[in-house]
Amino acid sequence: MSNVYFKVIIDEIPRLLGLLDKNPISPTFGSFDRNYWHYNISDFSCARFQEATLTLALLYLLNYDNNPYYNSEDILKFINGGVNFWCKIQRKNGSFDEWYPYEGSFVATAFSTCAISEVLLLLKEKIANFDNSLRCIKKAVDFLSKNVDYTACNQEAGAILAIYNCYLLTSESKYRDLAYKRLNDLSKLQKEEGWFPEYGGPDIGYLSLTIDYLAKVYEKSNWDLAKEMLTKAIDFLYYFSHPDGSFGGEYGSRNTKHIIPSGINL
């Protein structure tokens, strides 16, 4: 992580920690969904909030002089709490909810499994319930293996990374093979111009998220197919960088006016 990112991120971490149930004796310890555990205005915990566990894991490992969270035992406890709570809210079929109970959300399962699997890859034995957490990841990946969502291709890119991470954690070749198959299937949806469909058309912000996930897949797998897809996508994205530094807008299929730069950097 470059300093330009760190300077922005580090000032926001107290807000992020404010979303977390930090009470170790609370039944919702580790939940980042404050609407659920504190305000009680939701009767279930949205799994997407657990992705913040990865942010804490990255901060825990980041050896910067002005990073007070580096190698912090408290932060490690919160990371373990976040992983454990993610496992706790998993449904029997391996899925997770985002908007309503028993939703079986593809995106919540894909993105949260991405984040938690990255935490396990980064911290390994520092995760207290590693074996149970890995079982939950495999269960989530089994759900993803039976479902696809091509209406929003960024979600499928996230699922591919989650599946490949499962391969890295287990060394089971079936997960590597599945990740490549899903990558190949996604490549067939990429338009010659380089974009992936987002509700029927190209969208700049969501394309940058797809690039982020595919870049991580390429970094881990070194698959030529992933590189080819990334090259086409970035070549397309180039044309939607405005003179004032902004990206995208109302001409995109989902009207996003932002860009996620990490995949392009990578």
C-alpha positions in Angstrom: 0.0 0.0 0.0 1.5 3.4 -1.0 1.5 6.3 1.4 -1.1 8.2 -0.6 -3.6 5.5 0.2 -2.5 5.0 3.8 -2.9 8.7 4.6 -6.5 8.6 3.6 -7.3 5.2 5.1 -5.7 5.6 8.6 -7.9 8.5 9.5 -11.1 6.6 8.8 -10.3 3.5 10.9 -11.8 4.9 14.1 -15.1 5.2 12.2 -14.8 1.6 11.0 -14.1 0.3 14.5 -17.2 2.2 15.6 -19.3 -0.2 13.5 -17.8 -3.2 15.3 -19.2 -5.0 18.3 -16.0 -5.1 20.4 -17.5 -6.7 23.5 -15.9 -10.2 23.7 -18.8 -11.6 25.8 -21.5 -10.2 23.5 -23.3 -12.9 21.4 -22.7 -10.5 18.4 -19.0 -9.9 19.1 -17.3 -9.4 15.8 -20.3 -8.0 13.9 -19.7 -4.9 11.9 -23.4 -4.3 11.3 -24.2 -1.7 13.9 -27.8 -1.5 12.7 -28.1 -5.1 13.8 -26.1 -5.5 17.1 -26.6 -1.9 18.5 -29.5 -0.1 17.0 -31.7 -3.2 16.6 -33.3 -1.8 13.5 -32.4 -5.0 11.5 -33.4 -8.5 12.5 -30.4 -10.1 10.8 -26.8 -9.1 10.2 -25.8 -8.2 6.6 -22.8 -10.4 5.7 -21.3 -7.6 3.5 -20.2 -5.7 6.6 -17.9 -8.6 7.6 -15.6 -7.7 4.7 -14.2 -5.0 7.0 -12.4 -7.9 8.7 -9.9 -7.9 5.8 -9.2 -4.2 6.3 -8.2 -4.9 9.9 -6.0 -7.8 8.8 -4.2 -5.6 6.3 -3.6 -2.9 9.0 -2.5 -5.6 11.4 0.3 -6.6 9.0 1.2 -3.1 7.7 4.5 -2.1 9.4 4.3 1.7 9.0 5.7 4.0 11.7 2.4 5.8 12.1 0.2 2.7 12.0 -1.0 2.2 15.6 -2.8 -1.0 14.6 0.3 -2.9 13.4 0.8 -6.2 15.3 -1.9 -5.1 17.8 -3.3 -7.9 20.0 -6.6 -6.0 20.3 -6.9 -5.8 16.5 -6.1 -9.5 16.2 -8.9 -10.3 18.7 -11.3 -8.2 16.6 -10.1 -10.0 13.4 -10.9 -13.3 15.0 -14.2 -12.0 16.2 -15.0 -10.9 12.7 -14.1 -14.2 11.1 -16.1 -16.1 13.8 -19.2 -14.0 13.4 -19.1 -14.5 9.6 -19.1 -18.2 10.2 -21.9 -17.8 12.7 -24.3 -16.1 10.2 -23.7 -18.6 7.4 -26.9 -20.4 6.2 -27.0 -24.2 6.0 -26.7 -24.1 2.2 -23.4 -22.1 2.5 -24.9 -18.8 1.5 -25.1 -15.4 3.3 -27.7 -12.7 3.4 -27.5 -9.1 2.4 -30.9 -7.5 2.2 -33.4 -9.9 3.9 -33.3 -13.1 6.0 -32.7 -16.4 4.1 -32.0 -14.4 0.9 -29.1 -16.7 -0.2 -27.4 -13.7 -1.7 -24.8 -14.5 -4.4 -22.9 -11.2 -4.1 -22.9 -11.3 -0.3 -21.6 -14.9 -0.4 -19.0 -14.1 -3.1 -17.6 -10.9 -1.7 -17.6 -11.8 2.0 -16.0 -15.2 1.2 -13.3 -13.3 -0.8 -12.5 -11.1 2.2 -12.5 -13.9 4.8 -10.5 -16.2 2.7 -7.9 -13.5 2.2 -7.8 -13.0 6.0 -7.0 -16.7 6.4 -4.4 -16.6 3.7 -2.7 -13.6 5.3 -2.8 -14.6 9.0 -3.0 -18.4 8.8 -2.3 -19.8 12.3 -3.2 -16.5 13.9 -6.8 -17.3 13.2 -7.9 -19.1 16.3 -10.7 -21.2 14.7 -8.9 -21.7 11.4 -10.2 -25.2 10.7 -13.8 -24.3 11.3 -13.4 -21.1 9.3 -12.0 -23.1 6.3 -14.9 -25.4 6.5 -17.2 -22.4 6.2 -15.3 -21.1 3.2 -15.6 -24.5 1.5 -19.3 -24.5 2.2 -19.6 -21.0 0.7 -17.6 -22.0 -2.3 -19.8 -25.1 -2.8 -22.8 -22.7 -2.9 -21.0 -20.5 -5.4 -20.2 -23.5 -7.6 -23.9 -24.2 -8.0 -24.9 -20.6 -8.8 -23.8 -17.8 -11.2 -24.9 -14.2 -11.6 -24.1 -12.7 -15.0 -26.5 -9.7 -14.6 -23.7 -8.0 -12.7 -20.3 -9.4 -13.9 -18.3 -7.8 -11.1 -20.0 -10.3 -8.7 -18.9 -13.3 -10.8 -15.3 -11.9 -10.8 -15.5 -11.8 -7.0 -16.8 -15.4 -6.9 -13.9 -16.6 -9.1 -11.4 -15.0 -6.7 -13.1 -16.6 -3.7 -13.0 -20.0 -5.4 -9.3 -19.6 -6.3 -8.5 -18.6 -2.7 -10.2 -21.8 -1.5 -7.8 -23.7 -3.8 -4.9 -21.9 -2.2 -6.1 -22.7 1.3 -6.9 -26.4 0.6 -4.6 -27.4 -2.3 -7.6 -29.2 -3.7 -7.3 -29.0 -7.5 -11.1 -29.1 -8.0 -11.3 -25.6 -6.8 -8.5 -24.4 -9.1 -10.2 -26.1 -12.1 -13.6 -24.6 -11.2 -12.1 -21.1 -10.9 -10.5 -21.4 -14.4 -13.8 -22.7 -15.8 -15.7 -19.8 -14.4 -13.0 -17.4 -15.6 -13.3 -18.9 -19.1 -17.1 -18.6 -19.0 -16.8 -14.9 -17.9 -14.4 -14.2 -20.7 -17.1 -15.2 -23.2 -19.3 -12.4 -21.8 -16.6 -9.7 -22.2 -17.4 -7.5 -25.2 -14.8 -6.8 -27.9 -14.5 -3.3 -26.6 -13.4 -4.7 -23.3 -16.4 -4.1 -21.0 -18.4 -6.7 -19.0 -22.2 -6.4 -18.8 -23.6 -4.7 -15.8 -27.4 -4.9 -16.0 -27.2 -4.9 -19.8 -24.4 -2.4 -20.5 -21.0 -1.0 -19.5 -20.5 0.8 -16.2 -17.2 2.4 -15.3 -17.2 2.1 -11.5 -18.2 -1.5 -11.5 -15.8 -2.3 -14.3 -13.0 -1.1 -12.1 -14.2 -3.5 -9.4 -14.2 -6.3 -11.9 -10.6 -5.3 -12.8 -9.7 -5.4 -9.1 -10.9 -8.9 -8.6 -9.4 -10.2 -11.9 -6.0 -8.5 -11.1 -5.9 -10.4 -7.9 -6.8 -13.7 -9.7 -4.0 -13.0 -12.2 -1.5 -12.2 -9.4 -2.2 -15.5 -7.7 -2.7 -17.8 -10.8 -0.6 -16.2 -13.5 -3.2 -17.3 -16.0 -2.8 -15.7 -19.4 -6.5 -15.6 -19.9 -6.9 -13.3 -16.9 -4.2 -11.0 -18.3 -5.9 -10.9 -21.6 -9.2 -10.0 -20.0 -7.6 -7.3 -17.9 -5.7 -5.7 -20.8 -9.0 -5.3 -22.8 -10.9 -4.0 -19.8 -8.2 -1.4 -18.9 -8.0 -0.3 -22.5 -11.7 0.4 -22.5 -11.6 2.1 -19.1 -9.0 4.6 -20.4 -11.6 6.5 -22.5 -13.7 7.4 -19.5 -11.1 9.3 -17.5 -12.3 12.9 -17.5 -10.0 15.9 -17.6 -11.0 16.9 -14.0 -9.9 13.5 -12.7 -13.3 12.0 -12.3 -14.6 8.8 -13.9 -17.9 7.6 -15.3 -21.3 9.1 -14.6 -24.8 8.9 -15.9 -23.9 7.4 -19.2 -22.9 4.2 -17.5 -25.5 1.4 -17.0 -25.3 1.8 -13.2 -24.5 5.5 -13.2 -21.4 5.2 -11.0 -19.2 8.2 -10.7 -16.2 6.7 -9.0 -13.3 4.4 -9.8 -11.5 1.7 -7.7 -7.8 2.2 -8.5 -6.3 -0.8 -6.7 -6.7 -3.4 -9.5 -5.3 -1.0 -12.1 -2.3 -0.3 -9.8 -1.8 -4.0 -9.3 
